[in-house]
Amino acid sequence: MPNFKVLMKVLVSELATFERAQRVVEPDLVMDRQEQVDAYSQAGAKGGTMASLNLFHSAQIAEVIRPGDTVVDLACGSANQLAQVAQLNPDSRFLGVDLSPHMLDRARQFVAEKGLSNCEFRLASITDLEFLKDRSVDVVMSTMALHHLPDTASLQQCFREARRILKPDGGVYFSDLGHFRAEKSIEYASRQYADQQPEVFTIDYLNSLRAAFSLQDFRDAAQVFGEQVSVLSTFLVRYMIVVKSAARRPPDQALGSALDALRQGLPDGHRADLKDLILFFRLGGLATPYFG
Ligand SMILES: C[S@@+](CC[C@H](N)C(=O)[O-])C[C@H]1O[C@@H](n2cnc3c(N)ncnc32)[C@H](O)[C@@H]1O
């Protein structure tokens, strides 16, 4: 996932362009084709091309979740991210929500293989969480998924629903791709790992970058949380965006050791990507807990 070389290439192409690429809605809003499910869960698995990014999110989320919390993951997909967070936070309960039956089948299978008993799943839209009561949830998270919503009205509706179900002292962590101005930037970013992943994943990633919302779209939608959250992005290039509430938990040594062991287990190149991502977010104003 985003590394120094690609971020630099994208930076140059964004600065050199007069283009203002319009957002293009995802051709597959819900990811229910079996080949997509396979490619996505493979990318999120150990050593896969999403592994460094998943670990970055896990470290960020670790600051927001307290033991005993109920956590809802919006558009959880095949649950690679959710399972890692659930494993690191065994005393919390997790509910993954997605509109794809095939993704949820894979998610259930994945958490069962990992022996996790603190995860449940629900087929539903992240813009309509009527099965969850007002102020019933401690944390709402979502990673790499909000660009699957058709428009900014849906993004705002999703954030309103998150706000509604959150307890007053609850926390949020949302992260997604940001919108580039130049098609060339999208090409660079989407092809970074083209030789290490199935073509269907590269195409999905290209479509995701085209469908990404802008930083301003996130700022507008996040207004529903008031002062409770910050909206930040990678430095200069809006490659990744994070909407995060203030830390709800002091640093935890056991959690730090577990995260570090996962970092050590990444292939060298992906460990370097993680370092670059941490740096670009730090320069953009978002510190990463636990990774120094
Ligand atoms: C790229 S995957 C992200 C999965 C996961 N969050 C992760 O970080 O690996 C996006 C997911 O959003 C789901 N999705 C799209 N629109 C949705 C909606 N309106 N409600 C629930 N899920 C939705 C898709 O089915 C897909 O599983």
The ligand as an SDF file (V2000), in Angstrom:
LIG
                    3D

 27 29  0  0  0  0  0  0  0  0999 V2000
  -13.3050   -2.8590   -0.4750 C   0  0  0  0  0  0  0  0  0  0  0  0
  -14.3320   -3.7310    0.6100 S   0  0  0  0  0  0  0  0  0  0  0  0
  -13.7230   -3.2590    2.1950 C   0  0  0  0  0  0  0  0  0  0  0  0
  -13.7290   -4.3770    3.1940 C   0  0  0  0  0  0  0  0  0  0  0  0
  -13.1280   -4.1210    4.5680 C   0  0  0  0  0  0  0  0  0  0  0  0
  -13.7090   -2.9970    5.2430 N   0  0  0  0  0  0  0  0  0  0  0  0
  -11.6300   -4.0440    4.5760 C   0  0  0  0  0  0  0  0  0  0  0  0
  -11.0540   -3.0670    5.0700 O   0  0  0  0  0  0  0  0  0  0  0  0
  -10.9930   -4.9870    4.1190 O   0  0  0  0  0  0  0  0  0  0  0  0
  -15.8090   -2.8030    0.4930 C   0  0  0  0  0  0  0  0  0  0  0  0
  -17.0340   -3.5290    1.0090 C   0  0  0  0  0  0  0  0  0  0  0  0
  -18.1480   -2.6160    1.0550 O   0  0  0  0  0  0  0  0  0  0  0  0
  -19.3240   -3.3750    0.8460 C   0  0  0  0  0  0  0  0  0  0  0  0
  -20.4470   -2.4420    0.5860 N   0  0  0  0  0  0  0  0  0  0  0  0
  -20.6170   -1.6280   -0.4640 C   0  0  0  0  0  0  0  0  0  0  0  0
  -21.7260   -0.8650   -0.3050 N   0  0  0  0  0  0  0  0  0  0  0  0
  -22.2580   -1.2100    0.8960 C   0  0  0  0  0  0  0  0  0  0  0  0
  -23.4000   -0.7910    1.6320 C   0  0  0  0  0  0  0  0  0  0  0  0
  -24.2010    0.1880    1.1760 N   0  0  0  0  0  0  0  0  0  0  0  0
  -23.6500   -1.3540    2.8140 N   0  0  0  0  0  0  0  0  0  0  0  0
  -22.8530   -2.3480    3.2910 C   0  0  0  0  0  0  0  0  0  0  0  0
  -21.7540   -2.7860    2.6420 N   0  0  0  0  0  0  0  0  0  0  0  0
  -21.4590   -2.2280    1.4610 C   0  0  0  0  0  0  0  0  0  0  0  0
  -18.9310   -4.2820   -0.2990 C   0  0  0  0  0  0  0  0  0  0  0  0
  -19.8010   -5.3710   -0.4320 O   0  0  0  0  0  0  0  0  0  0  0  0
  -17.5050   -4.6820    0.1500 C   0  0  0  0  0  0  0  0  0  0  0  0
  -17.5240   -5.8670    0.9020 O   0  0  0  0  0  0  0  0  0  0  0  0
  1  2  1  0
  2  3  1  0
  2 10  1  0
  3  4  1  0
  4  5  1  0
  5  6  1  0
  5  7  1  0
  7  8  2  0
  7  9  1  0
 10 11  1  0
 11 12  1  0
 11 26  1  0
 12 13  1  0
 13 14  1  0
 13 24  1  0
 14 15  1  0
 14 23  1  0
 15 16  2  0
 16 17  1  0
 17 18  1  0
 17 23  2  0
 18 19  1  0
 18 20  2  0
 20 21  1  0
 21 22  2  0
 22 23  1  0
 24 25  1  0
 24 26  1  0
 26 27  1  0
M  CHG  2   2   1   9  -1
M  END
$$$$
